[in-house]
Amino acid sequence: MWSHVRRAGRVTALVLPFVLPGSFSAVQSAHAALGGAPMTPPADASVSSRTMHPSSAVVRSASGAASSASATASYTVRETTLGNGTVVREYVATDGTVFGIAWNGPQMPDLNEMLGSYFPQYVAGVKAARAARGGARGPVAVDQSSLVVQSGGHMGAFSGRAWLPPALPAGVSGTDIQ
């Protein structure tokens, strides 16, 4: 999981921005899946929920004139604090589908589980981003029409968010996933 580089008498830790299944035993399993049902929290987790009502959306006509349209879709933000201190927020549509996930805390959640069937798309996006940066590591941003993932941090302080742009309810944008 971690690799170290010795430079001028100092050891610098390089962090992988995603966790491969089974590669780090301290990662706590959460069993959530983007595009699927909310997670079944581990026994040592605490969970709270709140219902959100997006503010009125501003709709622009073809002529550019703005008008206010009422956004009727509500959604639920379900916050789970894992036993290791990592907080995972799931954004759940009225049909029970998770359209966004955000996390922050001392340990990276298992993104293979969190992203579910979107994990291979994420891994391919990370590889492409790294190749474009000449193999450099660092914060990760995968921005595709069907999946957006932003992840970064360092040992003891990880954060990120992921969402499915086509699945965002009316009046909700990627900036609402926090």
Backbone as JSON, one array per atom type, in Angstrom:
{
  "sequence": "MWSHVRRAGRVTALVLPFVLPGSFSAVQSAHAALGGAPMTPPADASVSSRTMHPSSAVVRSASGAASSASATASYTVRETTLGNGTVVREYVATDGTVFGIAWNGPQMPDLNEMLGSYFPQYVAGVKAARAARGGARGPVAVDQSSLVVQSGGHMGAFSGRAWLPPALPAGVSGTDIQ",
  "N": [[0.82, -1.19, 0.0], [1.85, 1.32, 0.84], [4.65, 3.12, -0.28], [8.03, 4.01, 0.15], [10.35, 6.64, -0.21], [13.69, 7.56, 0.0], [15.14, 10.6, 0.51], [17.69, 12.84, 0.67], [18.25, 12.18, 3.38], [15.71, 12.11, 4.44], [12.57, 10.46, 4.82], [10.0, 10.04, 2.62], [6.61, 9.51, 2.3], [4.76, 7.97, -0.21], [1.53, 7.96, -1.43], [-0.96, 5.76, -2.54], [-3.81, 6.64, -4.41], [-6.05, 5.09, -4.4], [-7.56, 2.07, -3.18], [-6.82, -1.25, -3.59], [-8.72, -4.3, -3.69], [-8.38, -6.18, -0.76], [-5.8, -5.31, -0.33], [-5.0, -3.81, 1.82], [-5.3, -4.36, 5.03], [-6.35, -2.79, 7.12], [-8.32, -1.22, 6.1], [-11.65, -0.42, 6.34], [-14.52, -2.29, 5.74], [-17.4, -1.27, 4.0], [-19.53, -1.81, 2.32], [-21.05, -0.35, 0.36], [-22.39, 0.88, -2.7], [-21.91, 2.84, -5.48], [-24.5, 3.89, -7.52], [-26.05, 1.83, -6.7], [-27.67, 0.23, -3.91], [-27.82, 1.81, -0.62], [-25.12, 1.59, 1.81], [-24.6, -1.21, 4.01], [-24.04, -0.64, 7.19], [-21.04, -1.28, 9.1], [-20.85, -3.06, 12.26], [-19.67, -1.43, 14.23], [-20.21, 1.16, 13.5], [-21.71, 4.46, 13.31], [-24.8, 5.92, 12.33], [-26.54, 8.5, 10.61], [-29.26, 10.32, 9.17], [-30.55, 12.7, 6.8], [-33.11, 14.47, 5.13], [-33.0, 16.1, 2.07], [-33.96, 18.96, 0.22], [-33.65, 20.14, -2.86], [-32.88, 23.5, -3.85], [-34.84, 25.81, -5.76], [-34.44, 25.34, -9.18], [-32.73, 27.12, -11.72], [-33.8, 27.67, -14.88], [-32.77, 27.96, -18.2], [-33.94, 29.29, -21.17], [-33.9, 28.62, -24.75], [-33.44, 31.11, -25.82], [-31.94, 32.28, -23.89], [-33.13, 33.51, -21.76], [-33.81, 33.55, -18.3], [-35.67, 31.5, -16.1], [-37.49, 30.52, -13.2], [-37.71, 27.26, -12.06], [-39.46, 24.9, -10.24], [-37.83, 22.53, -8.28], [-38.65, 19.33, -7.7], [-37.66, 16.94, -6.78], [-36.57, 15.28, -3.98], [-33.88, 14.21, -1.84], [-31.89, 11.94, 0.13], [-29.37, 12.37, 2.53], [-27.15, 10.27, 3.83], [-25.22, 9.73, 6.54], [-22.44, 8.01, 7.61], [-20.39, 7.14, 10.22], [-17.54, 5.46, 10.43], [-15.94, 2.95, 12.47], [-13.21, 3.48, 12.48], [-13.06, 6.18, 12.3], [-13.42, 7.39, 9.85], [-15.63, 9.21, 7.81], [-18.44, 8.61, 5.86], [-20.53, 9.82, 3.42], [-23.53, 9.2, 1.91], [-25.44, 9.89, -0.93], [-28.67, 9.63, -1.6], [-31.16, 8.84, -3.88], [-34.76, 9.25, -4.32], [-35.67, 6.79, -5.2], [-34.07, 5.02, -3.88], [-31.52, 4.63, -4.8], [-28.01, 5.11, -4.78], [-26.56, 8.05, -5.73], [-24.39, 9.62, -5.32], [-21.33, 9.86, -3.45], [-19.4, 10.8, -0.65], [-16.36, 11.19, 1.21], [-14.32, 11.45, 4.14], [-11.55, 11.38, 6.32], [-9.32, 9.57, 8.59], [-8.58, 7.2, 7.35], [-8.61, 5.71, 4.13], [-11.59, 4.79, 2.5], [-12.68, 1.6, 1.16], [-12.49, 1.82, -2.07], [-13.15, 0.12, -4.14], [-15.38, -1.28, -3.23], [-17.02, 0.94, -2.63], [-17.39, 2.26, -5.08], [-18.42, 0.28, -6.61], [-19.73, -1.23, -9.48], [-18.62, 0.74, -11.02], [-15.96, 0.92, -10.43], [-13.89, -0.3, -12.15], [-13.96, 1.55, -14.29], [-13.14, 3.85, -12.97], [-10.5, 3.11, -12.21], [-9.34, 2.84, -14.76], [-9.55, 5.51, -15.57], [-7.86, 6.75, -13.69], [-5.4, 5.61, -14.4], [-5.12, 6.68, -16.99], [-5.01, 9.43, -16.38], [-2.67, 9.55, -14.86], [-0.83, 8.68, -16.76], [-0.96, 10.81, -18.52], [0.22, 12.71, -16.94], [2.81, 11.91, -16.89], [3.26, 9.72, -15.24], [3.22, 10.7, -12.67], [2.2, 10.84, -9.28], [-0.49, 11.76, -7.06], [-3.22, 13.93, -6.11], [-6.34, 12.69, -7.35], [-8.4, 13.0, -10.19], [-11.11, 12.02, -11.91], [-13.0, 12.67, -14.58], [-15.68, 12.12, -16.24], [-18.41, 11.64, -18.57], [-20.24, 9.88, -17.43], [-19.3, 9.33, -14.9], [-17.81, 10.89, -12.11], [-15.0, 11.33, -10.15], [-13.21, 12.48, -7.41], [-10.35, 12.47, -5.56], [-8.11, 12.52, -2.83], [-5.42, 13.35, -0.56], [-3.49, 12.52, 2.37], [-1.53, 10.37, 4.51], [-3.52, 9.73, 7.23], [-5.35, 11.73, 6.67], [-7.65, 11.69, 4.52], [-9.72, 12.43, 1.71], [-12.58, 12.69, -0.43], [-14.81, 12.46, -3.24], [-17.52, 11.2, -5.18], [-19.65, 10.92, -8.0], [-22.54, 10.29, -10.05], [-23.14, 11.81, -12.88], [-25.42, 11.56, -14.77], [-27.36, 10.6, -13.04], [-28.0, 12.48, -11.15], [-30.41, 14.1, -9.17], [-33.08, 16.4, -10.11], [-32.17, 19.77, -9.81], [-29.88, 19.3, -8.34], [-26.36, 19.39, -8.16], [-22.96, 18.45, -8.96], [-21.41, 19.87, -7.13], [-22.9, 19.77, -4.83], [-22.33, 17.38, -3.66], [-20.63, 16.6, -0.99]],
  "CA": [[0.0, 0.0, 0.0], [2.69, 2.5, 0.93], [6.03, 2.99, -0.69], [8.82, 5.1, 0.74], [11.5, 7.11, -0.97], [14.63, 8.27, 0.87], [15.76, 11.74, -0.16], [18.48, 13.73, 1.54], [18.11, 11.82, 4.78], [14.31, 12.11, 4.87], [11.72, 9.46, 4.21], [8.75, 10.63, 2.17], [5.63, 8.48, 1.97], [3.93, 8.17, -1.4], [0.26, 7.31, -1.15], [-1.81, 5.4, -3.66], [-5.08, 7.31, -4.19], [-7.16, 4.15, -4.33], [-7.21, 0.84, -2.49], [-7.22, -2.45, -4.29], [-9.34, -5.22, -2.75], [-7.51, -7.04, 0.01], [-4.42, -4.84, -0.31], [-4.7, -3.1, 3.06], [-6.23, -4.98, 5.96], [-6.96, -1.84, 8.03], [-9.44, -0.56, 5.44], [-12.88, -0.96, 6.89], [-15.51, -2.6, 4.73], [-18.63, -0.52, 4.2], [-20.55, -2.45, 1.49], [-21.88, 0.58, -0.39], [-22.05, 0.87, -4.12], [-22.42, 3.94, -6.27], [-25.44, 3.36, -8.49], [-26.79, 0.74, -6.09], [-28.33, 0.5, -2.63], [-26.93, 2.34, 0.42], [-24.29, 0.6, 2.51], [-24.96, -1.84, 5.26], [-22.92, -0.18, 8.01], [-20.43, -2.24, 10.02], [-21.42, -3.03, 13.6], [-19.1, -0.36, 15.05], [-20.46, 2.45, 12.84], [-22.92, 5.21, 13.69], [-25.46, 6.38, 11.11], [-27.59, 9.51, 10.72], [-29.8, 10.67, 7.85], [-31.37, 13.9, 6.69], [-33.71, 14.63, 3.81], [-32.65, 17.37, 1.46], [-34.83, 19.45, -0.84], [-32.87, 21.1, -3.64], [-33.52, 24.8, -4.07], [-35.4, 25.94, -7.11], [-33.44, 25.37, -10.26], [-32.92, 28.17, -12.7], [-33.82, 27.07, -16.2], [-32.55, 28.94, -19.27], [-34.57, 28.94, -22.44], [-32.99, 28.71, -25.89], [-33.11, 32.51, -26.04], [-31.07, 32.72, -22.81], [-33.9, 34.08, -20.66], [-33.84, 32.67, -17.13], [-36.92, 31.39, -15.37], [-37.35, 29.63, -12.06], [-38.51, 26.03, -12.12], [-39.42, 24.23, -8.94], [-37.23, 21.2, -8.27], [-39.49, 18.56, -6.81], [-36.99, 15.74, -6.31], [-35.79, 15.36, -2.74], [-32.95, 13.1, -1.7], [-31.45, 11.72, 1.5], [-27.94, 12.26, 2.79], [-26.97, 9.3, 4.91], [-23.84, 9.87, 7.0], [-21.99, 6.89, 8.42], [-19.07, 7.28, 10.8], [-16.97, 4.14, 10.65], [-15.2, 2.8, 13.72], [-11.86, 4.04, 12.34], [-13.17, 7.63, 12.26], [-13.74, 7.88, 8.51], [-17.04, 9.54, 7.61], [-18.91, 8.38, 4.49], [-21.86, 10.37, 3.17], [-24.17, 8.67, 0.7], [-26.52, 10.73, -1.44], [-29.61, 8.6, -2.03], [-32.35, 9.33, -4.58], [-36.03, 8.75, -3.77], [-35.85, 5.38, -5.56], [-33.17, 4.22, -3.06], [-30.24, 4.46, -5.49], [-26.95, 6.04, -4.39], [-26.06, 8.78, -6.9], [-23.15, 10.3, -4.94], [-20.67, 9.44, -2.21], [-18.27, 11.63, -0.23], [-15.7, 10.6, 2.37], [-13.17, 12.11, 4.73], [-11.13, 10.77, 7.57], [-7.94, 9.11, 8.72], [-8.31, 6.07, 6.46], [-9.32, 5.69, 2.85], [-12.53, 3.67, 2.41], [-12.41, 0.67, 0.07], [-13.18, 2.38, -3.24], [-13.69, -0.98, -4.94], [-16.74, -1.48, -2.73], [-17.79, 2.18, -2.68], [-17.73, 2.59, -6.47], [-19.13, -0.87, -7.18], [-19.49, -1.56, -10.89], [-17.89, 1.86, -11.63], [-14.56, 0.87, -10.04], [-12.98, -0.45, -13.29], [-13.94, 2.82, -15.03], [-12.31, 4.74, -12.16], [-9.1, 2.67, -12.33], [-8.9, 3.22, -16.1], [-9.41, 6.97, -15.57], [-6.66, 7.07, -12.92], [-4.25, 5.24, -15.23], [-5.02, 7.66, -18.07], [-4.58, 10.71, -15.8], [-1.26, 9.41, -14.5], [-0.04, 8.62, -18.0], [-0.91, 12.18, -19.04], [1.13, 13.47, -16.07], [4.12, 11.26, -16.89], [3.34, 8.76, -14.13], [3.22, 11.38, -11.38], [1.1, 10.55, -8.36], [-1.05, 12.94, -6.41], [-4.68, 13.9, -6.09], [-6.91, 12.07, -8.54], [-9.66, 13.5, -10.69], [-11.64, 11.34, -13.08], [-14.17, 13.47, -14.95], [-16.27, 11.55, -17.44], [-19.83, 11.96, -18.66], [-21.05, 8.99, -16.59], [-18.69, 9.17, -13.58], [-16.84, 11.87, -11.65], [-14.38, 10.96, -8.87], [-12.12, 13.35, -6.97], [-9.83, 11.84, -4.36], [-6.76, 12.94, -2.47], [-5.1, 13.37, 0.86], [-2.24, 11.92, 2.81], [-1.72, 9.48, 5.65], [-4.25, 10.33, 8.34], [-6.32, 12.75, 6.25], [-8.09, 11.41, 3.16], [-11.06, 12.92, 1.39], [-12.93, 12.54, -1.83], [-16.23, 12.4, -3.57], [-17.82, 10.58, -6.48], [-21.07, 11.0, -8.34], [-22.97, 9.87, -11.38], [-23.85, 12.98, -13.44], [-26.76, 11.32, -15.31], [-28.29, 10.19, -11.99], [-28.26, 13.57, -10.21], [-31.81, 14.56, -9.19], [-33.32, 17.78, -10.56], [-31.76, 20.78, -8.85], [-28.67, 18.87, -7.63], [-25.17, 19.39, -9.02], [-21.8, 17.79, -8.35], [-20.92, 20.65, -5.98], [-23.69, 19.41, -3.66], [-21.76, 16.15, -3.09], [-19.52, 17.07, -0.15]],
  "C": [[0.86, 1.25, 0.0], [4.06, 2.18, 0.36], [6.78, 4.19, -0.12], [10.0, 5.41, -0.16], [12.39, 7.88, -0.02], [15.3, 9.37, 0.05], [16.45, 12.6, 0.89], [18.22, 13.46, 3.01], [16.69, 11.81, 5.3], [13.57, 10.99, 4.17], [10.4, 10.13, 3.88], [7.81, 9.51, 1.78], [4.87, 8.88, 0.72], [2.67, 7.36, -1.2], [-0.46, 6.98, -2.45], [-3.18, 6.02, -3.42], [-6.27, 6.37, -4.2], [-6.66, 2.86, -3.72], [-7.71, -0.34, -3.3], [-7.78, -3.45, -3.29], [-8.3, -6.09, -2.09], [-6.09, -6.52, 0.15], [-4.05, -4.15, 1.0], [-5.71, -3.53, 4.11], [-6.9, -3.99, 6.91], [-8.13, -1.09, 7.4], [-10.72, -1.23, 5.92], [-13.92, -1.13, 5.79], [-16.82, -1.87, 5.03], [-19.79, -1.05, 3.37], [-21.53, -1.48, 0.84], [-21.51, 0.47, -1.85], [-22.72, 2.04, -4.82], [-23.32, 3.35, -7.36], [-26.29, 2.22, -7.96], [-27.45, 1.18, -4.8], [-27.33, 1.09, -1.63], [-26.22, 1.21, 1.16], [-25.01, -0.02, 3.69], [-23.81, -1.5, 6.19], [-22.35, -1.31, 8.88], [-21.0, -2.06, 11.42], [-20.91, -1.87, 14.45], [-19.31, 1.04, 14.46], [-21.69, 3.13, 13.44], [-23.47, 5.85, 12.42], [-26.49, 7.45, 11.45], [-28.03, 9.85, 9.3], [-30.53, 12.0, 7.93], [-31.88, 13.99, 5.26], [-33.42, 16.03, 3.32], [-33.65, 17.7, 0.37], [-34.03, 20.48, -1.63], [-33.63, 22.41, -3.8], [-34.04, 24.85, -5.49], [-34.28, 26.05, -8.12], [-33.76, 26.54, -11.18], [-32.78, 27.53, -14.07], [-33.65, 28.17, -17.23], [-33.2, 28.43, -20.54], [-33.53, 29.06, -23.55], [-32.58, 30.16, -26.16], [-32.19, 33.07, -24.96], [-31.8, 33.34, -21.64], [-33.99, 33.07, -19.52], [-35.24, 32.67, -16.53], [-36.72, 30.4, -14.25], [-38.27, 28.43, -12.23], [-38.37, 25.33, -10.78], [-38.84, 22.83, -9.08], [-38.0, 20.37, -7.25], [-38.8, 17.34, -6.22], [-36.23, 16.02, -5.01], [-34.83, 14.17, -2.74], [-32.53, 13.02, -0.24], [-29.93, 11.7, 1.54], [-27.8, 11.38, 4.02], [-25.5, 9.33, 5.3], [-23.5, 8.72, 7.94], [-20.58, 7.18, 8.91], [-18.58, 5.89, 11.14], [-16.17, 4.12, 11.94], [-13.8, 3.38, 13.66], [-11.87, 5.56, 12.24], [-13.47, 8.2, 10.89], [-15.24, 8.08, 8.39], [-17.37, 9.36, 6.13], [-20.31, 8.94, 4.4], [-22.36, 9.82, 1.85], [-25.34, 9.58, 0.34], [-27.48, 9.79, -2.16], [-30.85, 9.23, -2.64], [-33.6, 8.71, -3.97], [-36.29, 7.29, -4.13], [-34.89, 4.46, -4.8], [-31.8, 3.99, -3.68], [-29.25, 5.52, -5.04], [-26.41, 6.72, -5.65], [-24.78, 9.54, -6.59], [-22.64, 9.79, -3.62], [-19.55, 10.43, -1.93], [-17.66, 11.0, 1.01], [-14.6, 11.54, 2.85], [-12.83, 11.42, 6.04], [-9.71, 10.25, 7.52], [-7.58, 7.93, 7.82], [-9.17, 6.16, 5.22], [-10.34, 4.55, 2.89], [-12.15, 2.79, 1.22], [-13.19, 1.15, -1.16], [-13.71, 1.3, -4.17], [-15.14, -1.24, -4.52], [-17.59, -0.22, -2.91], [-18.25, 2.5, -4.1], [-18.43, 1.46, -7.19], [-18.75, -1.13, -8.62], [-18.74, -0.44, -11.63], [-16.39, 1.83, -11.31], [-13.61, 0.65, -11.22], [-12.87, 0.82, -14.13], [-13.06, 3.83, -14.3], [-10.83, 4.38, -12.32], [-8.55, 3.05, -13.71], [-8.68, 4.73, -16.19], [-8.17, 7.42, -14.82], [-5.41, 6.77, -13.74], [-4.04, 6.25, -16.35], [-4.52, 9.0, -17.54], [-3.1, 10.66, -15.44], [-0.37, 9.37, -15.73], [0.11, 10.03, -18.59], [0.03, 13.06, -18.23], [2.51, 12.82, -15.99], [4.32, 10.32, -15.72], [3.32, 9.38, -12.76], [1.99, 11.0, -10.56], [0.61, 11.85, -7.75], [-2.55, 12.83, -6.38], [-5.22, 13.39, -7.42], [-8.22, 12.74, -8.9], [-10.0, 12.74, -11.96], [-12.94, 12.07, -13.4], [-14.68, 12.99, -16.29], [-17.76, 11.84, -17.44], [-20.68, 11.09, -17.74], [-20.51, 8.84, -15.17], [-17.7, 10.3, -13.32], [-16.33, 11.4, -10.29], [-13.24, 11.93, -8.62], [-11.64, 12.8, -5.64], [-8.42, 12.32, -4.09], [-6.54, 12.86, -0.98], [-3.74, 12.77, 1.12], [-2.52, 11.1, 4.05], [-2.39, 10.24, 6.8], [-5.3, 11.36, 7.95], [-6.68, 12.55, 4.77], [-9.46, 12.02, 2.94], [-11.31, 12.69, -0.09], [-14.42, 12.52, -2.0], [-16.37, 11.79, -4.95], [-19.31, 10.74, -6.72], [-21.29, 10.57, -9.78], [-23.76, 11.02, -12.0], [-25.23, 12.67, -14.02], [-27.81, 10.99, -14.23], [-28.61, 11.3, -10.99], [-29.72, 14.0, -10.31], [-31.9, 16.01, -9.68], [-32.92, 18.74, -9.46], [-30.49, 20.44, -8.09], [-27.51, 18.88, -8.62], [-24.03, 18.68, -8.28], [-21.26, 18.54, -7.15], [-21.71, 20.36, -4.71], [-23.16, 18.15, -2.97], [-20.52, 16.56, -2.31], [-19.31, 16.18, 1.04]]
}
